[in-house]
């Protein structure tokens, strides 16, 4: 019963729909092709995953001549997306571009509004005077990686059968704002003696090293970093991890510390205090030390560990 009711409703809707938009529209102006082509760096537009929702990446202004048209009956007027970029439902003036995390909107100055998707207007003579147009592409949700928005027809301003304006864009490429962060091998030394590990805790022998962030791109406002263990964690707050499985030493771990000698909590974001938006190269000063674990026996041998560092560009 439920299926047959839905089917009957769909058929009834299909039967009455043509009557709603039975009007014929005639234009006194040619269709205008608006090219929203703006400057795009060869490497692409820059975006960061943690940019706030609403961040605008691409803005282009154009001017359109006046258009006028007449509809004998009710007309479905508004912006119709090119289906290759997605679709919308309900009354909206922001149009998501597939699953990129981006949306677009188009401002029409003479109407003093961002134009919406199609809605019903009563039949009459319509005029949109000569006007400034503005296309904005902005962040509307979590950004997908490696975004490419293909060029071509983005959307059309329509009134039933009439294409009033066609809005076109070039191919637009996005890249994440980042710094170059090379991998790093820290030599802890090979001249330790077992008596240095008599007491539980950090060995009083710190090895200093820096995580380098080079060629940081313009537009980054803040950098945070965190350290992630690739081996089991012994003490997250103190930054202590076990050695890798290939190590032959026993009863020993590795501790990570700040440049000032304070333990680095694992899986915790730290702000790079020395960062400045105008700079390009930065260093994160850190220290490492072997750590006697609270076990009964220790054994000499190879002692290796791996830590991942995660950098967030805001």
N, C-alpha and C positions, 0 to 999 in steps of 0.2 A: 504493500500500500504506500509506503513512504517513497519508493522509487517511482511509482506511477504518478504520484502527486507532483513530484519534482519535474518529471518529464512534461506533464500537462502545463505546469507553470512556465517552463522554458519555451514551449510551443506558443503559448499565449503571448509571452513577451515578444517573441519573434514576429508575431502577427501584427502587434500594435506598434512596434518600434518604427517602421517606415513612416507611419502617419505623423509621428512626433516631429520628424525632420523632413517634412515633405516640401519645404520651401526650396526655391531655386535661387542661387546667388550669382550675381553678375558683377564683374569688376570693371571699373573705369581706369584702372592702373595696371601696368604690367607687373608680373611677379618680380620681386627684388631679391637678388642673390647677395647675401651679406657674407663677406669673407672675414671671419674673426681670426685673422692671422697676426700674431704678435711676435716679439723677439723671444726666441728660445735658444739657450746656450747649446752648443754642439753636443755637450755631454749630457744634456737634459735638464729639466727643472729639478730643483733641489727640495727634498722633503725629508722629515725625520719621523719615525714611528710615534714619538711622543708629542708631536705638534698638537696643540689644542684643537678640539673639534671647532670647525668654522674658519680655520686658517685658510686664507685665499692664496693660491699658487699661480693663478693665471688670470689676468684681467686685460681685456681688449675693448677699446671703444671704437664704434663706427657710427656713421650718420646715414640715415635713410630718408629718401624723399617721401612726400605725402602719398598716402594711398586712400582710395575711397571705393566702396562697393555697396551693393544693394541686395537684400534678401527679401523675397516675397513672403516667406514664412519663417518660423523659428529656425535658428541656425546653431550648429555646434561650432563654437568659436574657441580658439586658444592654441597653445603650443602642443604639437604632436611630435613625440620623440621618434627618431629613426629606430626601428626595432632592433637593429644590431647593437645599439647602446643600452637597450633595456626598455622597460615599460613602467608606468605608474598607475595607481588607482586612487580614486578620491580626488578632492580638490587640493592640489599642491602647486607650489611655484618653485620647488627645488626638485631636481631630477637626478636620481642616482645613476651613475654610469656603471652598469653591470656590477661586478663584485670587486671593484677597485678600492672602495672606501672613499671615492670622490663623487661629488655631485656638481651639477651646473645650474645656474639661474641666469635669466636674461632680463635686464632692466630696460624699460621703455620710458624715456624721459617725459614725452608728451602725455602719457597715461599716468605718470607718477607712481609706477608700481613695477615689481617683478611680475612678469606675465605668467599666468597659471596654465595648467593643462586645460583641455577643452571643456567648456561648459555651455549651457543653453542660453541664447539671447533671442528676444523677440525680433521678428522680421522688421527691418527698416533700412534706411540709408545710414551707412557707417563711414566715419572718417578718422584716420590717424594722421595727424599733421606731421610735417617734416620733423625729424626727431633724432636725438642722440640715443644710441643703443649701447649697452654694456654687457658683455659676457663675463661671468665669473665662474671659475672652476675652483672648488674648495674641498677641504676635508670634511666629510660628513659621518664617517665611522672609521674603524680601525683600517689602516692602509694595508693593501696587499703588497707583497714584495715585487719588485721589478715591474712597475706599472707602465704599460704602454696604452695610450688611447689612440686608436687608429684615426686617420684623417677622413675627411669627406663630409657628407651631409649629417649634421648633428640633430637637427630638429627643424620643423616647419611651423610657421604661424599660419593657421588654416581657418577658413570659414566654410564649413561643409566641403563642397567640391573645389573651392578656390585655394590655391597656394598663394598667400599674400606675401610672405617673406620666407626665404630659405636660408637657414643659418649653417654656415660651413666652418670647419676648423682644419688646421694642419695636423699631421701626426704629432702627438705630444708624448715625450718620454720623461719619466721621473727616475731620479736616483736618490738614494738615501744620503743625507749629510753625514759624513764620517771623517775619521782620521785614519791614517795608516798605522797599524799596530803590529809590528813584527813579533814573531815567536821569540822566546828567550830561554836559553839554557843557563842555569845558575850553578857554578862550580862551588860545591860546599867544602871541598878540600879532602885530602886522603891521609891525613896524619893525625887522626884522632886516637886517643888511648882509652881503654875501657875504664880506667879509674876516673875519667872525666864524667862518667855516667853513673856514679855511685848513688846520687840522690835523684828522686823523682822530680821531674820538671825540666825546664829549659836549660840547655848547656850554655854556660857563659861564654859563648863564642858566636857572635852575630855576623852573618854575611850580608853585606848591603848590595842591593841591586835596584834597577829602575825599570819600570814599564814605560816604554816610550810611545808617545802618540805624536805622529809626524804628519805634516801637510794637512792639517785640519782645515776643512772647508768653511767658507764664510757662511754665516747664518746660524751657527751653533751658539746657543746662549748659555748652556751649562753642560757639564759632563759629570756623570756619576760612574762609579766602577764597583764591582764586587768580585770576590774570589770564590770559586766553586771547586770542591774537592773531586778528584778523579779516583780517589781511594777512600775506604771507609773513614768516617769522621770519628775522632776520639773525643774531642771537646770543641763544639761549634763556637762557643763564645770566646775561647782562648785561641782559636785558629789552629788546632792540632789535628793532624791526620796521620793515618797509618802509612807505612812505606808501601811501595808497589809490590805486587806478588812476585816479581822477579828478583827482588832484593834478598840477600842471604843473611843480613844482620837481623837480630831478633831483640825484641824488647825496646825498640827505638822507633820514634815517630818524627814528624817534622812540624815545626810551629812557624806560622807567618805573623809578622809584626809590621807596624808602621815604621816610617823613617825615624820617628821619635822613640821607637822601642816599645810601643804599646801593642798588645795583641790585636790582631785583625779578626773580627768576627766573620765567620764564613757565611755566605749567602745573605750578606747585608750590604745595602747600597751606601757608598761613601761619596761625598761630593769632592771633586777635584778643586781644592781651595785656590790653587794658583792659576786657575783657568781665566783667561780674558778673551772676549769675543773677537778682539782684533789680532790675537796671537795665532800662530800656526803650528808651533812645536812645543810639546809639554812632556814633563816627566812625572811619574808617580813613584816617589821614593818608598821602598819597602825593605824589610830585612827578613832573613830566615835563619832558623836555628834548629839543630837536632834537639830532640826532646825525649828524656827517659820516661818510658811508660810505667805505670804502677803494676809491674809484673815482677815475679820472683827472680827470673834469670834474664841475662842479656848475653848476646853473642855477637862477636865481631863479624863483619862481612860487608858486602856492598849495601848501600843505603840510598835508594832513589825514590823519588815521589813526583807526582805530576799534579799541577794545579791549573785550572782554567781561569782566565780573567775575562769578565764580561763588562763591556763599556757601553753605556747608554748616552746618546747624544740628544740633547733637548733643545 
